[in-house]
Amino acid sequence: MTSHVYTREKRLTRKMKELLFIGVLVAMRANCEHTKPHIQATLGRGAEKEDILDVIELALLPSGVVT
């Protein structure tokens, strides 16, 4: 399942999948030890820090940070 859905590139690049994964983890309020490797993987695939920050900020809204 992991290789078919997560690591194999189809329509979404691995960088985009990592960014989405970070957003989901933030929305789920996952701990830093789970999120940090995905941030590093995203940076290693050409994402900029600002891209990651945008995803984190976007994920904060549905995660209930406002309440």
Backbone hydrogen bonds, N-H to C=O, Kabsch-Sander energy under -0.5 kcal/mol:
donor,donor_aa,acceptor,acceptor_aa,energy
5,V,1,M,-2.8
6,Y,1,M,-0.5
6,Y,2,T,-2.4
7,T,2,T,-1.7
8,R,3,S,-1.4
10,K,12,L,-1.0
17,K,13,T,-2.3
18,E,14,R,-2.5
19,L,15,K,-2.2
20,L,16,M,-2.4
21,F,17,K,-2.6
22,I,18,E,-2.5
23,G,19,L,-2.0
24,V,20,L,-2.4
25,L,21,F,-2.7
26,V,22,I,-2.6
27,A,23,G,-2.4
28,M,24,V,-2.1
29,R,26,V,-1.4
30,A,25,L,-2.9
34,H,31,N,-1.1
35,T,31,N,-1.6
36,K,32,C,-3.1
38,H,35,T,-0.7
39,I,35,T,-1.8
40,Q,36,K,-2.5
41,A,37,P,-2.3
42,T,38,H,-2.1
43,L,39,I,-2.3
44,G,40,Q,-2.1
45,R,41,A,-0.6
45,R,42,T,-1.0
46,G,43,L,-1.5
47,A,42,T,-2.1
51,D,48,E,-0.8
52,I,48,E,-1.6
53,L,49,K,-2.4
54,D,50,E,-2.3
55,V,51,D,-1.9
56,I,52,I,-2.5
57,E,53,L,-2.9
58,L,54,D,-2.3
59,A,55,V,-2.3
60,L,56,I,-1.3
61,L,57,E,-0.7
61,L,58,L,-0.6
63,S,59,A,-1.0
64,G,61,L,-1.3
65,V,60,L,-1.8
67,T,64,G,-0.6
